[in-house]
Each structure stands twice: as structure tokens, then as C-alpha cells.
Amino acid sequence: MTNPKVQPEDAITQEELEGTTSASSRPKNAFSELMSHKRKASADTSNPSAPHKRHPSTIPADAASNAIHGRNALLEYIQTPERFPASRVISHDADFVVIHDLYPKSTVHILLLPRNPTKYLLHPFDAFADPAFLSLVRTKALSLRSLAASELRQHYTRFSALDSARNTALDDSPPPDTLPPGRDWASEILIGVHAHPSMTHLHIHIISKDRASECMRHKKHYNSFATPFLVPIEDFPLDEGDVRRHPGREGYLDRELVCWRCGKGFGRKFKELKGHLEEELEEWKRL
């Protein structure tokens, strides 16, 4: 059985859906090291229910693969996270699995996967209408913001002027009991869901603002994280009249391209925006 075709409101490409495009290599890094001690061998054996299922698809046969594809690909991580290496699964417990996005759209891009089978097949707008569940997800997501910020600091602290005093103090022998605060890397992390998820199972994006990645290859990739198509976790629950409930009508993915940092417009010229984002990255990481 083949994967269904990508729809106009999907933020992924057909190649990503089918796994025929190259994924970013994800060697074990500081973030994986930081989280590895929290990894637990706990699998959820509950029988998944199927309310509000959005995308029929084939579940990959090779569940232990480090790169699985199709709209149901996240299910394997949810059900059997212990079968994946630390380069893919960062941590898991009874309630959540945390993974690296296979096609990261920024320097740091991880996914939070709820494991509750009564929730993970719902659209996020419906799932987050439950106050208790929303509180659980928000608490976990905010804790991951700190961890994502630590990873971002690992990448760019040596360039950052705001981290200079902190890094100097760390090099002291012995280092001081209290370090200078340095740059607020947590403020550079976004947490939210797509108004139209491309994958069947509920997932929350935890992503750095830079949008600098080899996997950022299309206009819709960029606009899915640079327009109201990305709905911040802090905005839930949404009002019934919220326009973000209608991403197709609002045309978020088809909007003209605008730099997330300086506001410069690029129309539909994604290649020009891509080059500009690299320039912005060089300035942003040096703040």
C-alpha cells in the first residue's frame, strides 16, 4: 500500500512523507547526552482507539528502523520508544515520548508525543479542549523548552556576546559559585502545533527560532513555522471563532515570505529567503 498524497494544507512534501528525501543526520549530541540518563524501558501496550482519525496509512513493518515514514510513522515511537537509539528518541515515560524531528527545520527541533490513546488520534484543537490534558502537555513542553535551550546554547554559546562573561567565568579555575546569567536561550525556543497537522498522531513542536536547516527546503516549510499556522501552546484553548481553526481559508502556507527576524519581504522567492536566513543566523547567534 502506498502513502496517501500530500494535500495542499500539509506542511510536508511527498518526498518527506515517503522517506525518499535525505534526512538530516543526527549524531548523538549534547542534548542526547543530557537526556540519556532519563531514558526508561517502558512501552505502552494499550489498544489505541481511533476517534477523529485523519489520515489512513500503512504502519511501517520495520518498527526498529531509525527512519520510518508515512502519516502513521509517529505511532511506532509512541508504542515502542525503547526500540530506537538515543539519536532518535531522547526520552520517554508513561505519558510522553520525546524525539528528534526526522526533518528538523531549525538548529533545534524536537517533537513531544503524548502517549494517551484517547488523545493521540485527535486534532490538537480537540485534544487541548480538555483542561487537564492541556495542563499536562503544557507542563511537559515548558520543561523541554529549558532542555532545548541548553542544546541551543551548546551550539552557539561560543559566538554569543551575551554569553561572553558566563563563558569566561566557566573557564576560571575554580569557576565562581554563581555564574553570570548569560543569554536567555529559552526565549529563542518556540512551542506549538500546526493548525493542520501532516501526521496522524498528536505531536507538539519544540523548535528554535532560527529556521536554519538543510531540511528547510520549501516555502511551505518556512511558512508553517513563521505564520499563525504554528499555534503556540500558550494560546490554548482556542476560542471557537479563532481564525486559526481554518488554516486553508486563511492561506497561511501560501503567504508571501517574510523574514522572521528583520521583517524583510521576499514575495515567493524562497531561494533568496534561504540565503538571507543564513545571514540572519550569523548575526542572531552572535547576540
Buried (B, 14 or more C-beta within 10 A) or exposed (E): EEBBEBEEBBBBBEBBBEBEBEBBEBEEBEBBEBBEEEBEEEBBEEEBEEEEBBBEBBBBEEBEBEEBBBBBBBBBBBBBBEBBEBBBBBBBBEBBBBBBBBBBBBBBBBBBBBBBBBBBBBBBBEBBBBEEBBEBBBEBBBEBBEBBBBBBBBBBBEBBEBBBEBBEBBEEEEEEEEBBEBBEBBEBBBBBBBBBBBBBBBBBBBBBBBBBBEBBBBBBBBBBBBBBBBBEBEBBEBEEEBEBBEBEEBBBBBBEBBBBBEEEEBEEBBEEBBEBBEEBBEEBBEE
